[in-house]
Amino acid sequence: MKKYEIYANFVLVFHVVFFLLLLASLPLAFFVGWYGIVVGVIVMLTVLQWRFAKGECIFTIIENHFRAKSSKRAYQGSCIAHYLEQWFSIKVQSKSVDIFLYFYFLLIILAVLVKLWP
């Protein structure tokens, strides 16, 4: 295994763990006050990052950069859509993933605001 492939796999593992923590954040935002604030800030920064990177996730950009430097081919579109198909044979369009994430992140932000509202 070449070093760039190892770097790409490391970014992928970090990305998956980060994503799973964000998915678990909606229920936790209601029950743990400080966690909701931290997650709310992370979600807002993530959405801002998407805007500046033209809809691309920074982790996907970095992973594809390392994949292109190794012998592996970089993929197009959403990381989630790509790996759902590759790992679980579930075909999802990148646009569907984007819509889901925007609504889910909106729910997290609303949960944080409800928790903070006096």
N, C-alpha and C positions, 0 to 999 in steps of 0.2 A: 504494500500500500504506500503510495507516494505521500509526501508531506502535505501537499495541497488538498488531497482527498481527505486526509485526516483533519485538516483545518475545516474543510467543508462539512464533514460529519460532526465535528465539535459544534459548529455554528448551528447545524440542524438540531442536535440534541438540546442545546440551550434554547433554541427557538421553540421546540416542542414543549419543553418544561415551562417556559415563559407563557406560552399560549394556554396550556392546561391550568396554570395558576390564574390566568385572567378569566378562564371559563368558570373556575370555582369562586370567583370574586363576587358574583352577583349575590348569592345567598350570604356570603360572609360580610358583605357591605352592610347588610341589615343588622347583623348581630355584634360585630366588632367595630366600634366607632373609629378608632385610629386607623384600622386596616382599610376602612371605606375611604377615608381621606387620601391615604397613600395610593390606593387603587384608582381613585378618581383622578388624581394628578397623572398617574401613569397612563391611563386611558386617554386623557386629554392630550398628553404629549405624543401618544401613539397616533392619534387622529391628525394632529398637526404635522407629524413626520410624514404621514401618508400624503398630505397636501403638498408638502415641499418636494417629495420624491415622486410626484405624479402618480399616486395611487399604489406605489410599490412599497413593500415593507423593507426596512433597512436590513433585516436579517436575511431576507430572500436575496437582496442585492449582493450582500457579502457572500452568502453561500454560493450563488451562481458565479461570482467572481472567482472563487476558489475552484469550483467545478470546471470552469473554463480553463484555468491554469493547469489543472490535472488532465488526465486522459478522458475524464467523464464529460458528457455533454451537459451544458446548462439547460434548464427547462424554462418554458415561457409561462407566464400567468402566475396564479396564486400558489403559494407553497402548500396551503391546506388542500386545495383541489388536486394538485399534483400527487401529494402523498396519500390522500384518500384513495385515489385510483391505483397508485402503485402498491400500497400496503394492503388495502381492503377491497379492491376491485369495485369501489364506489365512484361512479363518474358524476362529477359535479362541475358546473361551469364556474369559472373564476368570478364572474359578476354575481352569481348567487351567493358565493362565500362573502364577497364584499358587502352585499345587502344585509346578510345575516349579521356580520360583524358590526356594521354601523348601528343597526337596531339594538344589538346586544350591548354595545358600548353605551348607547343612549340610555338603556335601562340601568346600567351600572351608575352612570352619572346622575340619573334621576333618583336612584336609591341613595346615593351619597347626599344629594340635596335634601331629600326627605329626612334623612337621619340628622342632618345639620340644622334643619328648620326648627326654630324654637317652639 
